[in-house]
Amino acid sequence: MDRDAVYGSVQRLGVVAWSSLGVLGILWVAILVGSRIAIIFPPLVLGIAIIYLLNPFVSWLERRHVPRFVGSVLAYIVLLGVFSAAAFFIVPVLVEQGQDLADRFPQLTEDAQEEISALADRLGLSVDVSLPTGQEVSDWFADPANQDLIRSQLGTVADWTLNVFQAVLVALVAPVIAFYLLLDLPSVSERIRSLVPTDWRDEAIHLFVQISTAVGGFVRGQLVVAFIVGILTSIGFW
């Protein structure tokens, strides 16, 4: 084999190796940085979803000479109205059904015990199905052997409470982020456009528009599907 060909092959191999190491290094840094700032991702993702949902309406108003600030406020009023209407219909039903469940719980428990006992009798098994009394529950909690289990469950409850708090925080912060981004979306798009090299700008803009259209259609489509499923499910349960 020609010496120049061997040298060229080794050189290409070195370029591929160093490029691979560089990509791995960049990925490692990105993962490291992402793990440090992961707390901002949930509200940012939810905020972007809100922007994809509301921006067509705001842009439609803007084309009709409605200021973008006014259009954004109107879009939020419409969104708040939709959620308020949903809560107006859903919350009373949830409260009523929760109260009904609490009232019927003793009877449901008794029926479940009878069904389990009947099934055990049909299978020829001897099963004593009974719920513990209040004193038995108190003794179980007072037993030192169960303290570790209780502490672990309390830790689980604490983690669950923290997750609920984070979800509420995301639900409060995301609309604020979305509102400010929605106001400045044209200028933000222009700044991003200016960061792309001139030689690649047209292709990058075309690709970004295609991706944005696809993602926006997906988000709005999923909401429409969820709305239709919710309506049909509600009718079926009613």
C-alpha positions, 0 to 999 in steps of 0.5 A: 500500500502507498505510504501516502494512502496509509498516512491519509487513512491514519489521519482520517482515523485520528480525526474521527477519534478526536471528533468522537472524544470531543462529542462525548466531552460536550455531551458529558458537560451538557449532562453535568450542567443539565443536572445542575439546572434541571429544576428550570426544565419543567416550568420551561417545557410547560411554558413552551407548550403554553406558547405553542397553544396561545401564539396562533391566537395572539398572532392572528390578533396581531395581524388584525392590528391588535397590539401583542400585549393586548392579544396576550392578555386576551389569550390568557383571559380566554385560557383562564376562562376555559379552566375556570369553566372546567373547574366550575363543572368538575370541582362540585362533582368531585366534592359530591362523589368524595362525600358519597364515597365517605358515606358509603365506605363502611357499607362498601367495606362490609360488602367487600368482606362478604364477597371475599368470604363467599369466594373463599368458601366456594374455593374450599378455603378457610379465610377470616376476613375482618378489619382491625379495630381501632385499638389493634391499629393503635397497638400496631403503631405503638409496636417498636418493631413497626417503627422503621416501617412507619418512618420509611412511610413518613419519608415517602409521604414527605417525598410525595408532598415535595413533589406536589409542591414542585408541581404547584410551583411549576404550574404557577411559574410556567404561565409567567415565563410563557407570558413574557416569552409570548410578548417578546416572541418576534424579537426573540425569533429575530435574535435567534435568526441573527445568531445563525451564520448567513450561509446557513440562515435560510436552511436553518430558518426553514428547518426551524419553521418545519419543526415548530409547525410540527411541534405546535400541531402535536401539542394542539392536537393532543389537547383536542384529543384529550378534550374529545376523550374527556367529553366522551368519557364524561358522557359515558360515566354520566 
